[in-house]
């Protein structure tokens, strides 16, 4: 199995994400789904990759080839790194055997370049081993019986903004420090994809989608936000909201949902994964929050079947 076989687990973000979604759920709100086991053949492949890179000379060679940005000769590499040509050739063969580099002859020169699949497959092999790239089920199934999800109505706006403020107060929901006004939210959120959850006649949470881009080619790509009120956490409200969100998106032609969350919000990550979202990667020190640099985790959900 070459690195290129791992590329299918990766989907590049074509449109820039909006500020961090308001996702506020305590650890008690959801539990992690049963962990998927790493397939034996995948484990063998990743072990082969990591074993190849256990030699520091190979790490240096792979780095030198990668940063060169063009095909490089064996002679250039051994001169640049200060190692013999025979040693350079030996380690390049090892790198080529697992698919990290490609080697070809042109006249008397041997030209080396990075296999493009390596640039995506290798960094994410560690994510697969650490369980960050999990399965993509349809949506949560064990929904709470006392939570009703319905379309957001005009009378719900005060509760929606109150819950938004409660999310901001946690410090782990969004980079925003003030609740947007109703007109801004009404402009931002897609009609037909605004939902609130009722518990005992009270609004307990909300979810909404925002267009990821104004470019028509991204018409089926949306940014997700979900927020649960402070007094209703731990009751499955978020699960019920996400169930409605993803099934409605599937039914109305939205083929990609994306969101961002702080890595400290483990419950939010577990909830989104239970709804078919997967981790794409971590954006390190992407923005300041109350003067502190924060990381965000990018997650994405793809519709299972797309029309031709």
C-alpha positions, 0 to 999 in steps of 0.5 A: 500500500503506497501513500497515495492510498491514504489520500482518499481520507483527505478532503482539502478545504476549498473555502476559508472557514468562518470564525469558530462555530458556537458549539458548547457541550459538556462532556456529559452531553454525549459519549464517544462512539464505539472506537473503530479499530485500525485495520491490520493492513493499514497498521502494517503500512503505517509501521513500514512508513514510520520504520523507514523514517526511523533513520535520521539520514532518511529524514534529512534526505526526505526533507531536502527533497521536499523543500527543493521544490523541483527534481534534485539529483543525487549529487546535489543531495549528497553535496548539500547534506555532506554525506557520501553518494553511496549512502545517499543512494542507499537511503533514497532507495529505501525512501522510494521503496515505501513511496515517499520519493520517486527516482528516475534516470535522465541520461547519466543523472538520477533525478529525485522528487517527492511523491505528491501523495506523500505530502498528504498521506504521511502527515495524516498517518499519525492522525489515523493511528491516534484515532483522529480520522474516524468512521463517518456514520449517518447521524446520531440515532439514540435521540432523547424523547423529551427534545423537540427540534423545530424551525426557528421562528421570529419569537425565538430570536431573544432565546437564540441570542441569550443562548449565544451569549451563554456559549460565549461565556464558556470561553470555549465556544467561539472567538466572538466576544459579543453576540451578533444582532438579530439582523446580522444572524438573519442575514448570515444563516441560510433559510431552511437550515435554522432550528431550535430545540424545545424542552418542556416548552422552553428553547434549549438550543439552536443550530444553523448553517451559513454559506461557506462562500458566495461562489456558486461552485460552493453552493452545496458547502455550508458552515455549521454552528450549534449551541446548547443553553446553560440549563440544558446541557447533558440532556442530548439536546446537541445530539437532537439538533445535529440529527436535524441539521445533517438530515436536512442538509442531506435532503436539500442538496448540501453535500459538505458541512464544515465546522471548527472547534477548540481542541479542548472541547472534547464533547463537541468533537465527539458529538460531531464525529457521531454525526458523520463529521471527521477531523481534517486537521488542526490550525495552530495558533490561528487567532487570538482569544482574549489575548491568547493564541488558540488552535482550532480543529477543522471538521467536515461531513460529506453527504454519503451519496451525491447526484451526478 
